[in-house]
Structure formats: structure tokens, C-alpha cells
Amino acid sequence: MPNVGRPSKDCHLCRKRRVKCDLTRPSCQRCIKYGTECPGYRNVQDLIFRTEDPASAGRDQAKKERARTTRRSPTSVLSSSHPVGFPSDDVSSTSGTSSSFSGTRHPMARCRSFLPPYAASNASPIVTLPHELKEPWTTHSIPLLMSCYSSMTFLAKLYSSVTTSEDPFVLSTHLWAKAYLISRFNAPHDRRETAEYLGRTLRSLSLALQDRRKKASDTTVMAVWMLSIYEVQIGGLTNRSDSPSPWDVHSQGLMSLLRARGSTRFLTEIGCAVFWCAYNIIQIHCLMTNTECPPESWDWIRNLSAKGVDEEESFLLGILRYLNHTCSIVSIVMPLVQHGLFLDACTNYDELVRQADAAERSIVPWMGFFRATAGGADATTRYFLNVWWSARIKLHHMLVLLTNLVADAPVRTPSLHSADLQSRRASYLAIVAEAARDIIDDMPVSLGGLSGESETTGTHAADWYEGVRLVWPLTVVYTVRTVPKDLRLAARTALFFIGKHRGIIQALKSRPGTTTYVPQAMTGIPVDDLLDNPELVPELPHQSGLL
């Protein structure tokens, strides 16, 4: 670029390369194109020029003399010790007192009480800036996440242990925060900038996975967990089995990382908390894909129990065991009802029912604790309760299909009487309805529940967490056809409210699955696809760059 006698307004990197800058803020498009972080622009005050002549030089010299005189004035010393915006103490102005502040506090004493501890010791007069300071949005990413997940107190320790801004955990937090601001508040954004952050996050995570020391670290696992939350935020989950979604890849990655970490990581407080976050995603993935939980999961749960847990943690571990049993049973039942394997269904029916009953009995001892603390349950307990209710719906829905298949089998064992099968089918349908009702009842009114009232006044972070913890349970209620229709409609309304007003795009993409079953398994189950009625499903809002 030619020198024109004026300082360039271009960013520092474009000036260094001597190329033209488009002056886009906060990052110019050329820096985004090169995949580098824009270092920023010059101070606007540095670009102001004045033409100096003899007259202006004289005026400047007079101003400098007046400034020196003011600094030497004794009254200016006292006035300068009162920063703007802070109240001053009554100071005696009586001449002749050797101590100007005798009997009173120093004027800066009260000012120091308003300053943070690290600044109070070296307090100096506050300087007013001539122009507004603009800080990057990334400075708010970590506080935003910690406010949304306020119950996860270990996050503060994890972030404090990070030594570089290029850590995958920090970059994934920035990526999620950007998606949150865009989908929740329709904040202006640049798709190339979003793609740049996604690329930086994945590159940083790839480097961490290649490092033997960082591969199994807490921050690496939580970075993958953050990416899975990011996919929920932008609606990245799909029902297609032929092409796994990024969320599926992240879930499988969490499974591999937990295997690599081993059970010794459960001995630390943070390691235990990281396991709960990661394994919850793994179990939900297994429920969605109708697959069995990893065999190592039983050892993980036993090791957690062995290290000593309180009553609430024992209750949550009971829910983990229940979900493990559910995934195991569903993985066996699914091919039977999909392909109409009557002989295998009749042969394994009694054993599968026995396993399901054992899973139900395993959670009964903890129901007393749940009923005693249901009113004051914390956010974590309520979240796992909703996951358990959704697992009950999935398990007993599959048992209804299996019972229908066995009842219509051409040949079945003599022990399988029609009356017993009908009785079991009715009890399974009752459990499905009960669990769905529990989820709807636990849904706050602010999320557009059965009462249909509008959003209550609350913090954005709390409202977002209320929405994200209910996306999976409400999706199960809405998509499972054995759930009563009124509850499915209530769940669909809540999902639309979460997607539109909470900015969680995945809630808008929840649809009844495309899984097909043999007609015998669907006996007595109404095929009432709620999508056939356009009045029940409002049009999806447009989210540029995310959908």
C-alpha cells in the first residue's frame, strides 16, 4: 500500500502485510479468511491530526504553562485526591493546622472501600476515558456458561486450571456461547467467523487427543461434552441411522475417552463430576439409538458406589443402573418387533419381562427418598428424574410392542396365555402414561405447560437450563405413540416454546421417528401422526446460519 501521509485505519495484521483492510469489526474479513485472530485496530485518538502553525504553537505553549501552574497549585492537590464519582469526607480547610487531615480520614480512604481488594491497596485517582472501550464477546463466554450451569460448581476449578486460551475446553465454550447468543437473542453474526471458531475448536481438540497426557484430561472430556451441548443448541441431532450426526460422533468419543481414563479418575471430586456429565450423554445416546451401554459401565458404577456416596448419590446411581438395564432390554426387543421374529419373541418373552420387572424393583427402595425430597430437589436430581421417567416410557413402550407381537404369534408356548398378555399390556400402558404425566407435571409453567400461561420473569440462564434439561424427556413424550394424545400435545407445545423462546433449536426438530415395526406389533396403537394437523405444529422460526 502506498504511503499517503496519514496513518492507516487498517487492522494491525493488514498493515503489517501491507494489504487493504475492509475495516470490519470486531474482525476484518481478510483475517477471518486466513483463519487467524484479528489483532484489532489503532486507537481512534491516535488518528487525529492537527495542522501546526505559529499561532497554534503559541496556544499550545500557553496551555502547557497553565497546566504546569495548576499542578503546582496547593488546592489542586486536594481536589485531585477526590476521584469523580466517589463521595468526599469533610476536610477542614482551616489554615494553620500542620496536619490538613487531622481528625478525619484521608479522602482516599472511602474511595478504597469501593474498590476491589486487589486495587484498593494502590488506589489512584480515576481517569475518565475520552471514548468507550469495546471488549470482545469472548470475555463473556465462560461466565455465561457458568451461570447457565450454576449447579455444576466444579466448572470454576476446571477453567482456572486452563493455561492457554487455545485450550479446546475454552474454545468449545466460545463456540457454544456464540450459538447461544445467536439462537437466543438473534445476535448479528458472520457465518465465516462461526466456521472459524468451529475449525479452531476441532483442531485444538485433535491436537489434545494426540497428546498422551492431555487425551484423558478433565478439560479434554469436558470439551467433547461442550461440543455435544453445542449440537443440541443448534439442532444437530438427526433420526437418520445411515449417516450419524456430529452429536453421535461426540457421544462415541466420550465413550472412548471414559474407557481411556479408567476408574482411578473417579477418586477425585472433579473426575467424578466429569464422569457424570459424560456418561449421561452416553446413556441418552444409547437410548436414542436402541443400543446397549458399554460393558465397562457396570464397573464404573460399582467403583462410584465403592468410593462412598450419600443417599442422594445412591439414588442417582440407582437411576444409572435402571438406564443400563433399559438399554440392554431395548437393544434385544427392537430387532424382534422390527422384523417380526415371532419364535424368538415367544422364546425370550418371559426372560425379558423378568429383567424389566427386576429393573423396576431396583428403583423402588429409593422412591421413599424421592418422595421425601421431591419438593426441594435440586436441579441435578430433577434432571436425572426426568431422564429416568423418559427411560421408563421407552422401556414399557417396547414391552407393549413385544407383547402385541407375542399375542399375534402363529404358535406360542403354552405358558403365554392371552389373558395374561392382555393384563401385562394394560399395566405397561399405565406405566407409560404415569411416567409421561410425571414429566409434564414437572415441567414449569414458564415453558408453556398445560396451563398455557406466558413466560414468567426469570434470569435468562435459569430459563435456558430449564429448557435444555427437558428437551430429551419431552421429545420422548411427544414421539412415543403409546403415550396418551393429550400428553403428547402438551409435550409438543412445550418443545416449540423451548425452541422459540429459549433458543434451543433441537427442540424444534423433535419429530416422531421413522422406525417401522411389523403390523402385529402395532396392534391397538393409534397411528395418529400429530404432524398431519398443521394447526398443532407452528411454523419453525428462521435461524440464519444455524438451521
Secondary structure, DSSP 8 states (H G I E B T S, - for coil): ----SS---S-HHHHHHT------SSS-HHHHHHT--------GGGG------HHHHHHHHHHHHHHHHHHH-HHHHHHHTS-TTS--------TT-SSTTTTS--HHHHHHHHS-HHHHTT-------SS-----GGGGHHHHHHHHTTT-TTHHHHHHH---TT-HHHHHHHHHHHHHHHHHH-----HHHHHHHHHHHHHHHHHHHHSHHHHT-HHHHHHHHHHHHHHHHHT-----SSS--HHHHHHHHHHHHHHHH-GGGGGSHHHHHHHHHHHHHHHHHHHHHT----TTHHHHHHHHHHT---HHHHHHHHHHHHHHHHHHHHHHHHHHHHHT-HHHHHHHHHHHHHHHHHHHHHHGGGHHHHHHHSTT--HHHHHHHHHHHHHHHHHHHHHHHHHHHHHT-SS--TT--HHHHHHHHHHHHHHHHHHHHHHHHHS-GGGT-TT-----S--HHHHHHHHHTTHHHHHHHHH-TTS-HHHHHHHHHHHHHHHHHS--GGGGG---------GGGGTT-----GGG-GGGS------TTT-
